[in-house]
Amino acid sequence: MTHHRTRGLVALVAALLALTACASGAGGENGSPAESSAADALKEPVAITYEGGIYVLDGEALEVVHNVALPGFNRVNPAGNDTNVVVSTESGFRMLDAVVGKMTDVTYPGAKPGHVVLHGDRTILFTDGSGEVNSFDPKALADGKPHGRQYKTAQPHHGVAIELADGTLVVTLGTEESRPGAIAVDKDGKEIARSEECPGVHGEAVAQGEVVALGCQDGVLLFKNGAFVKVKSDRAYGAIATQVGTEKSPVLLGDYKVDPDAEREFPEQFALVDTAAQKIRVVPMPAGASYSFRSLARGPQGEGLILGTDGKLHVVDPTSGKLTNSWPVVAAWKEPMNWQEPRPALFARGNDAYITEPATRTLHRLDLATGKVVRSVTLDAIPNEISGTLSAH
């Protein structure tokens, strides 16, 4: 693939720099010669935001290789390849080359950059401030800004879009005041399905068989077999938003909130959405534990992962709903009222779970096969959001 050739060029440049520079240490902002030589052997990059920048760590050695200065509140998501990370900045989406530790020239400007969705060979960006959707093949990032697909919603809103293998685009409906549902358009932009039965639509995931789920204040809205299907909660307000899916299972893992009046609800249960049976199972957390929207992930076998406020990583069997393991990782914590403030966060990739611990400025790497923390590193700044590249293998 093209980006492997790019890595080769990076390695050559790094070798030349190593011959002409006698630098040592972690290096300076946006990639010094020392950092560039270290990039030669950078394995499975992990990106962590802090106030004023982004750390890029070697995912195996758990060492900070790059320190990218970037002011403002920034968010990170996988870009869909083994080189880049999408950074949501105050001015729009930007691409970080995590291997060399530099922000690239690829940008998608716009106010309030929102959800980043990976599905199949597409990466889909939704800009809340404009309602603009950009979908592209992440492999093309190796050659600059991809020639992707663009779509614009009727009105800007906090939304999301997912492009399926046949070119169908599922995209939310809404305004700044309300978000009632979603539509599906074909590859030519023609509307083929619509539902306004999803009040407060927020959050998405894709399950086995390309079934899309959108979170609602009263359940989920599925898009399957070319049509929308509503699956209701067992109560008038049973809200699902953050969800994580996997091609290995028809069951999605989602949050589940029951108090419509709460300023910040600390959920004591989670949802398992069976997209095949079209049913929602609500499962209680262990006594005294809740979680945040940065707590959910899926493991290599499709198992659910929930980082609880009890400091444990809970492993969920999506079929039975049982907790099969609860592994201690961090100290007990409380979710802050401000969603932008740091709290322990989870990023899972392959057999590894990476978990931040802001209280001690620490990042832990846990082996999902054994439940053991195999490595930890203390950072200079307080970690906030965490993400990384996708594995090349």
C-alpha positions as CSV (number, residue, x, y, z in Angstrom):
1,M,0.0,0.0,0.0
2,T,1.1,3.6,-0.6
3,H,1.5,4.5,3.1
4,H,4.1,1.6,3.5
5,R,6.2,3.3,0.8
6,T,5.8,6.6,2.8
7,R,7.1,4.8,5.9
8,G,10.2,3.8,3.9
9,L,10.9,7.4,3.0
10,V,10.4,8.4,6.6
11,A,13.0,5.8,7.7
12,L,15.5,7.0,5.0
13,V,15.1,10.7,6.1
14,A,15.4,9.6,9.7
15,A,18.7,7.8,9.0
16,L,20.1,10.8,7.2
17,L,19.1,13.1,10.1
18,A,20.7,10.7,12.6
19,L,24.1,11.0,10.7
20,T,24.0,14.8,10.7
21,A,22.5,15.6,14.1
22,C,23.8,14.6,17.5
23,A,20.5,15.1,19.3
24,S,19.3,13.1,22.2
25,G,16.3,12.8,24.5
26,A,12.6,13.1,23.7
27,G,13.0,16.1,21.4
28,G,11.0,19.3,20.9
29,E,7.6,20.2,19.5
30,N,6.3,18.8,16.2
31,G,9.2,16.4,15.7
32,S,12.9,17.1,16.2
33,P,15.7,15.1,14.6
34,A,15.8,12.9,17.7
35,E,12.1,12.2,17.4
36,S,12.4,11.5,13.7
37,S,15.0,8.9,14.2
38,A,12.9,7.3,16.9
39,A,10.0,7.2,14.5
40,D,12.0,4.6,12.6
41,A,11.0,2.0,15.1
42,L,7.7,3.5,16.4
43,K,5.3,0.6,16.9
44,E,1.5,0.9,17.1
45,P,1.3,4.7,17.8
46,V,-0.9,5.9,20.7
47,A,-2.0,9.5,20.8
48,I,-2.9,11.2,24.1
49,T,-4.2,14.8,24.3
50,Y,-3.2,17.1,27.1
51,E,-3.7,20.9,27.7
52,G,-1.6,22.3,24.9
53,G,-0.7,19.4,22.8
54,I,-0.6,15.7,22.0
55,Y,1.8,13.0,23.1
56,V,2.5,10.2,20.7
57,L,3.7,7.1,22.4
58,D,5.1,3.8,21.1
59,G,2.3,1.4,21.8
60,E,4.6,-1.5,22.6
61,A,7.3,0.2,24.6
62,L,4.9,2.8,26.1
63,E,7.5,5.6,25.6
64,V,6.7,9.1,24.5
65,V,8.3,9.5,21.1
66,H,6.7,12.8,19.9
67,N,5.3,15.8,21.7
68,V,3.1,17.8,19.3
69,A,2.3,21.3,20.4
70,L,-1.4,22.2,19.7
71,P,-3.2,24.8,21.7
72,G,-6.9,24.5,22.6
73,F,-9.2,21.6,23.5
74,N,-8.4,18.8,21.0
75,R,-10.0,15.4,20.5
76,V,-8.5,12.3,18.8
77,N,-9.9,9.4,16.9
78,P,-8.3,6.7,14.7
79,A,-8.2,7.8,11.0
80,G,-8.6,4.3,9.7
81,N,-5.0,3.5,8.7
82,D,-1.7,2.6,10.5
83,T,-0.2,6.1,10.2
84,N,-2.8,8.8,11.0
85,V,-4.9,10.1,13.8
86,V,-7.9,12.5,13.3
87,V,-7.6,15.5,15.5
88,S,-10.7,17.6,16.1
89,T,-9.5,21.2,16.7
90,E,-11.2,24.5,17.2
91,S,-10.9,25.2,13.5
92,G,-12.0,21.8,12.2
93,F,-10.6,18.3,11.5
94,R,-6.9,17.9,11.0
95,M,-4.7,14.9,10.4
96,L,-1.8,14.0,12.6
97,D,0.9,11.8,11.1
98,A,1.6,9.8,14.3
99,V,4.6,8.0,12.9
100,V,6.6,11.1,12.3
101,G,4.9,13.2,15.0
102,K,3.6,16.1,12.8
103,M,0.3,17.7,11.8
104,T,-0.1,17.2,8.1
105,D,-1.5,19.7,5.6
106,V,-4.8,17.7,5.3
107,T,-7.6,19.6,6.9
108,Y,-11.4,19.7,6.8
109,P,-12.2,23.2,8.1
110,G,-15.4,24.0,9.9
111,A,-16.9,24.9,13.3
112,K,-17.6,22.2,15.8
113,P,-16.0,19.1,14.3
114,G,-17.9,16.2,15.7
115,H,-18.2,12.5,15.2
116,V,-15.6,10.4,13.3
117,V,-16.8,7.0,12.1
118,L,-14.8,4.2,10.7
119,H,-16.6,1.5,8.7
120,G,-15.2,-0.8,6.0
121,D,-12.8,1.2,3.8
122,R,-14.3,4.5,4.7
123,T,-13.6,7.2,7.3
124,I,-16.6,9.6,7.7
125,L,-16.3,13.0,9.4
126,F,-19.3,15.1,10.5
127,T,-18.9,18.8,11.1
128,D,-21.7,20.0,13.5
129,G,-21.3,23.7,12.7
130,S,-22.0,23.3,9.0
131,G,-23.7,19.9,8.7
132,E,-21.0,18.8,6.3
133,V,-20.2,15.2,5.8
134,N,-16.9,14.1,4.3
135,S,-16.3,10.4,3.5
136,F,-13.0,9.1,2.2
137,D,-10.7,6.1,1.9
138,P,-8.1,6.5,4.7
139,K,-5.4,4.7,2.6
140,A,-5.5,7.8,0.3
141,L,-4.2,10.0,3.1
142,A,-0.7,8.8,2.2
143,D,-1.0,10.9,-1.0
144,G,-2.5,14.1,0.6
145,K,-6.1,15.1,1.0
146,P,-8.3,12.3,-0.5
147,H,-10.8,12.8,-3.2
148,G,-13.8,11.8,-1.1
149,R,-17.5,12.1,-1.0
150,Q,-19.3,15.2,0.3
151,Y,-22.8,15.6,1.6
152,K,-24.5,18.4,3.5
153,T,-27.5,18.1,5.8
154,A,-30.5,20.4,5.5
155,Q,-29.5,22.2,8.7
156,P,-26.4,22.1,10.9
157,H,-26.7,20.0,14.1
158,H,-24.8,17.7,16.4
159,G,-25.0,14.7,14.1
160,V,-23.3,11.7,12.6
161,A,-23.1,9.8,9.3
162,I,-22.1,6.3,8.3
163,E,-21.4,5.1,4.7
164,L,-22.1,1.5,3.9
165,A,-20.4,-0.8,1.4
166,D,-23.0,-0.1,-1.4
167,G,-22.7,3.6,-1.0
168,T,-25.7,4.1,1.1
169,L,-25.2,7.0,3.5
170,V,-27.1,7.0,6.8
171,V,-27.2,10.5,8.3
172,T,-29.0,12.1,11.2
173,L,-31.7,14.7,10.9
174,G,-31.8,17.7,13.2
175,T,-31.4,21.4,14.0
176,E,-29.7,23.2,16.8
177,E,-32.9,22.8,18.8
178,S,-33.9,19.2,18.2
179,R,-32.7,16.0,16.6
180,P,-35.7,13.7,15.6
181,G,-34.2,10.9,13.5
182,A,-32.3,10.0,10.4
183,I,-32.4,9.5,6.6
184,A,-30.7,7.2,4.2
185,V,-29.5,8.3,0.8
186,D,-28.1,6.2,-2.0
187,K,-24.8,6.8,-3.7
188,D,-26.3,9.4,-5.9
189,G,-27.7,11.4,-2.9
190,K,-31.4,10.3,-3.4
191,E,-33.3,9.7,-0.2
192,I,-34.4,6.1,0.1
193,A,-35.5,5.9,3.7
194,R,-36.5,8.2,6.6
195,S,-37.5,7.9,10.3
196,E,-38.3,10.6,12.8
197,E,-38.8,8.1,15.6
198,C,-35.5,8.7,17.4
199,P,-35.8,11.7,19.7
200,G,-32.5,13.2,20.7
201,V,-30.6,11.0,18.2
202,H,-27.0,10.8,19.3
203,G,-24.2,8.2,18.9
204,E,-23.8,5.4,16.4
205,A,-22.3,1.9,15.9
206,V,-22.3,-0.7,13.2
207,A,-22.9,-4.4,14.1
208,Q,-22.3,-7.6,12.2
209,G,-24.0,-7.6,8.8
210,E,-23.7,-3.8,8.4
211,V,-26.6,-3.1,10.7
212,V,-26.4,0.5,11.8
213,A,-27.7,1.6,15.2
214,L,-28.3,5.2,16.2
215,G,-28.9,6.1,19.9
216,C,-32.3,7.6,20.9
217,Q,-33.7,8.9,24.2
218,D,-36.1,5.9,24.1
219,G,-34.0,3.1,22.6
220,V,-32.2,2.8,19.3
221,L,-33.0,3.3,15.6
222,L,-31.6,0.5,13.4
223,F,-31.0,0.7,9.7
224,K,-31.0,-2.9,8.3
225,N,-32.0,-4.4,5.0
226,G,-32.6,-0.9,3.5
227,A,-35.1,0.3,6.1
228,F,-35.3,1.9,9.5
229,V,-36.5,-0.2,12.5
230,K,-37.2,1.3,15.9
231,V,-36.3,-0.8,19.0
232,K,-37.7,0.8,22.1
233,S,-36.4,0.8,25.6
234,D,-38.4,-0.8,28.4
235,R,-39.2,2.7,29.8
236,A,-40.3,6.1,28.5
237,Y,-36.8,7.5,29.0
238,G,-34.2,4.8,28.5
239,A,-31.5,6.8,26.6
240,I,-28.7,5.2,24.6
241,A,-26.0,7.3,23.0
242,T,-22.4,6.1,23.1
243,Q,-22.2,2.7,21.4
244,V,-19.4,0.4,20.2
245,G,-19.8,-2.4,17.7
246,T,-17.8,-5.1,16.0
247,E,-18.2,-7.2,12.8
248,K,-17.8,-10.3,15.1
249,S,-21.2,-9.8,16.8
250,P,-24.8,-8.7,16.1
251,V,-24.8,-7.3,19.6
252,L,-23.8,-3.7,20.3
253,L,-22.5,-2.4,23.7
254,G,-24.1,1.0,24.7
255,D,-24.5,3.3,27.6
256,Y,-28.0,3.5,29.3
257,K,-29.3,6.4,31.2
258,V,-32.7,6.7,32.9
259,D,-32.9,10.2,34.4
260,P,-34.1,12.8,32.0
261,D,-33.6,15.6,34.5
262,A,-30.0,14.8,35.6
263,E,-27.4,17.5,34.9
264,R,-24.9,14.7,34.6
265,E,-26.1,11.1,35.1
266,F,-23.7,8.6,36.4
267,P,-25.1,5.4,34.8
268,E,-25.3,2.3,36.9
269,Q,-26.3,0.0,34.0
270,F,-25.4,-0.5,30.4
271,A,-27.3,-1.7,27.3
272,L,-26.7,-4.7,25.0
273,V,-28.5,-4.1,21.7
274,D,-29.2,-7.3,19.8
275,T,-29.6,-6.0,16.3
276,A,-30.6,-9.5,15.0
277,A,-33.4,-10.1,17.5
278,Q,-34.1,-6.4,17.7
279,K,-34.1,-6.4,21.5
280,I,-32.4,-4.3,24.2
281,R,-31.0,-6.0,27.3
282,V,-30.2,-3.7,30.3
283,V,-27.4,-5.1,32.5
284,P,-26.5,-3.6,36.0
285,M,-22.9,-2.6,36.7
286,P,-21.3,-4.0,39.8
287,A,-22.5,-2.4,43.0
288,G,-21.3,1.2,43.4
289,A,-19.7,1.4,39.9
290,S,-20.6,3.6,37.0
291,Y,-18.8,4.7,33.9
292,S,-18.3,7.6,31.4
293,F,-18.6,7.9,27.6
294,R,-14.9,7.3,27.4
295,S,-15.2,3.9,29.1
296,L,-16.6,1.6,26.4
297,A,-14.7,-0.5,23.9
298,R,-14.7,-4.0,22.3
299,G,-12.0,-6.7,22.6
300,P,-10.4,-8.9,20.0
301,Q,-13.1,-11.6,20.2
302,G,-16.0,-9.1,20.2
303,E,-16.2,-9.0,24.0
304,G,-17.5,-5.8,25.6
305,L,-15.1,-3.7,27.7
306,I,-16.2,-1.2,30.3
307,L,-13.9,0.9,32.4
308,G,-15.7,1.4,35.7
309,T,-15.4,4.1,38.3
310,D,-14.4,1.3,40.7
311,G,-11.1,1.3,38.8
312,K,-11.7,-2.1,37.1
313,L,-11.9,-3.0,33.5
314,H,-15.0,-5.2,33.2
315,V,-15.3,-7.8,30.5
316,V,-18.8,-8.5,29.2
317,D,-20.0,-11.5,27.2
318,P,-22.3,-9.8,24.7
319,T,-24.4,-12.9,24.2
320,S,-25.2,-13.8,27.8
321,G,-24.7,-10.3,29.3
322,K,-22.6,-11.7,32.1
323,L,-19.4,-10.1,33.4
324,T,-16.7,-12.7,32.8
325,N,-13.8,-10.7,34.3
326,S,-13.2,-7.6,36.3
327,W,-9.5,-6.6,36.3
328,P,-8.1,-3.9,38.6
329,V,-6.3,-1.1,36.6
330,V,-6.6,2.3,38.2
331,A,-7.7,3.8,41.5
332,A,-11.4,4.4,42.0
333,W,-12.5,7.7,40.4
334,K,-15.5,10.0,39.9
335,E,-16.7,11.3,36.5
336,P,-16.4,15.1,36.4
337,M,-19.4,17.3,35.6
338,N,-17.7,19.0,32.7
339,W,-17.4,16.4,29.8
340,Q,-14.2,18.1,28.6
341,E,-12.3,17.5,31.8
342,P,-9.9,14.5,32.1
343,R,-11.1,11.2,33.6
344,P,-9.8,7.7,33.1
345,A,-10.3,6.8,29.4
346,L,-10.0,3.6,27.4
347,F,-8.6,2.8,24.0
348,A,-8.6,-0.9,22.8
349,R,-6.7,-2.2,19.9
350,G,-6.0,-5.8,19.2
351,N,-5.0,-7.6,22.4
352,D,-4.1,-4.3,24.2
353,A,-6.2,-2.0,26.3
354,Y,-4.7,1.4,27.0
355,I,-6.1,3.2,30.0
356,T,-5.3,6.7,31.2
357,E,-5.1,7.6,34.9
358,P,-5.2,11.5,35.1
359,A,-4.9,11.5,38.9
360,T,-1.4,10.1,38.6
361,R,-0.6,11.3,35.1
362,T,-0.2,7.7,34.1
363,L,-0.9,5.5,31.1
364,H,-1.3,1.8,31.5
365,R,-1.2,-1.0,28.9
366,L,-3.2,-4.1,29.8
367,D,-3.0,-7.4,28.1
368,L,-6.6,-8.5,27.3
369,A,-5.6,-12.1,27.1
370,T,-4.4,-12.2,30.8
371,G,-5.9,-9.1,32.4
372,K,-2.5,-8.0,33.6
373,V,-1.1,-4.5,33.4
374,V,2.1,-5.2,31.5
375,R,3.5,-1.7,31.3
376,S,2.8,1.8,32.7
377,V,4.4,5.2,32.1
378,T,4.1,8.5,33.9
379,L,3.5,11.6,31.7
380,D,4.6,15.2,32.2
381,A,1.1,16.5,31.7
382,I,-2.4,15.3,32.7
383,P,-3.7,12.9,30.0
384,N,-7.2,13.6,28.6
385,E,-8.4,11.8,25.5
386,I,-6.7,8.8,24.0
387,S,-6.7,7.1,20.6
388,G,-4.3,5.6,18.1
389,T,-3.7,4.3,14.7
390,L,-5.1,1.0,13.5
391,S,-2.9,-2.0,13.3
392,A,-1.2,-2.8,10.0
393,H,-1.9,-6.5,10.5
